[in-house]
Amino acid sequence: MSLKVLRAGILSTLQDRGRYGFQRYGMPVGGVMDEHSHRLANLLVGNAEDEATLEFTLAGPRLEFTQTALIAICGGDFAATIGGREVPAARPVLTRAGSVLDLAVCRLGCRAYLAVAGGFDVPVVMGSRSTYLPANLGGFHGRALRRGDELTVQRAPAHLYPALHRALQTAEGFVCPKWSVHANAALLAHDHHRIRFIQGRHFALFSEASRTQFISAEFRIAANSDRMGYRLEGPALSLTEPGEVLPEAVTFGSIQVPPDGKPIVLMANRQTTGGYPLIGEVASVDLPLLAQLPPGDTLRFEPVTLEQSEQLYLQREREMALMREGLRERAKQ
Amino acid sequence: MTEPFIREYRLSPLGDRALVIELGSDASEETALKVRSVTERLLAQPLPGVLDVVPAVCTLALHYDPLRIAAADDAGSAYAALAREVTARLQSMDGIELAQPATFEIPVCYGGEYGEDLEALARTHGLTVEEVIERHSAPLYRVQMLGFAPGFAYLAGLDPKLATPRRSNPRMRVPAGSVAIGGELTGIYPLELPGGWHLIGRSPLRMFDAFAQPPARLSMGDRVRFVPVSMGEYARLAETQK
């Protein structure tokens, strides 16, 4: 089975949950921006959660399936259609050989994930299938998709959703169930985004005024934000005593403040280390939401303790475990 | 009882999935030795749930999966449980036998199209181009840490006369292999990257190879000496790297 790329979209790359174990060599983790949507999409088609999905950004690709395929789309809303008919998100979709999936311009959110049952057949490089563009490694030949590419899909191990297969025999185009899992799109409907954070290692070095502003002010995501970092526009933050910090490790969600005072939230393609003071780190549970905010959107930071942040994370993981079990049962029907 | 090897340290969270061990507050070789020792120990005897160990100048970070730590300890947070494990490890460390650092000779073709900033940098410091080359290829540098990009090593030990603040307008593309000076450090760009350091030459050696083990040519603590080569020698060596 394969997917033919009829239109590539702005930035469509294969990503998984990232490349761990090599950060001490300076190799960034990379991987998906919105891990929650990526995992849901994989689970919906019976894949392991670390199977690669196709991440597409702002304007999506147009793809032709050479054979019958079980797929799922999660994340931002790209007005997906097959043969002009809307393809609902966040549920399994069984589509016919020869059908063309069109992912248009993003209407809500910023990026979405396409999982195909069986997973994309690309080599594992340094323990991951993620595309890392700066070094041209991983994913599909180390690069973003281009028109004319053909992506091979591995054979799906099990025959899932037998009812959908029966329904497809008499249906046009594609079939899908009426149910869906709740996805990020629901969170994005709000106007005011609240991003929770934990105090960073250099929080106390910031002036009292800056610490207050960081929590009270509204920040806007700048146009030059990307997979590496989200640049924020708002009040300039400053240290009590101007100075430098020695370079040290950073993480997904580290909020660093360069000398110009404008915070940068480090995202999936962040470097392994940074040399700017860290005012905070975004709570892990809020990273998928942040990853869906497009340039121009605004957000506010809300402080939480490490213990609260960890509890939220563990709670999210418990929900994910229930989802995994529930979907395994659904797939038998 | 002998004095513990690691006497002073501070643990702090880096978000809800990483822990930082601070072993000093300076860029001295003594602090670096401690960082290396603890890193080596934690790689040789990994702590459960730790995904990455990332040493830097005076700290190392442990990236962990809270699920795999919380499961082992229901009381308190995963961070607290990991911090206890780390504390026990640090306190049990007696002076570690570190392998002798490896020494690498890195060929560099200085100046010309390979080192666009060499002449300007020489002028800034009131030196001739030859003097800059001589001063840059004299020291035995120490790999302070890896970071910034895959395989990028921060090299300490630059002649103070060559220290140059970073360019105010960084280049969008610095060619792979570029040998450059940034502040009091020098380094070799492993890939084509944006960068604000001053380019003085280029090395034909590959500094990063995703399929090699380890993928980076240099690691923390290694020693490096630059060896000036001609353009002809550069071309010959570049052929061997393909």
Interface residues (C-beta under 8 A of the other chain):
Chain A: Y20 G21 F22 Q23 R24 Y25 G26 M27 P28 V29 V125 M126 P134 A135 L137 I198 G200 R201 L246 P247 E248 A249 V250 T251 F252 G253 S254 Q271 T272 T273 L278 E281 V282 A283 S284 L306 E307 S309 E310 Y313 L314 E317
Chain B: S12 P13 L14 G15 D16 R17 A18 V20 S25 D26 A27 T39 L51 D52 V53 V54 P55 A56 V57 C58 T59 L60 A61 H63 P66 L67 A70 S77 A78 Y79 M145 L146 G147 F148 A149 P150 G151 F152 Y154 P190 L191 L193 F208 A210 F211 P214 P215 A216 S219 M220
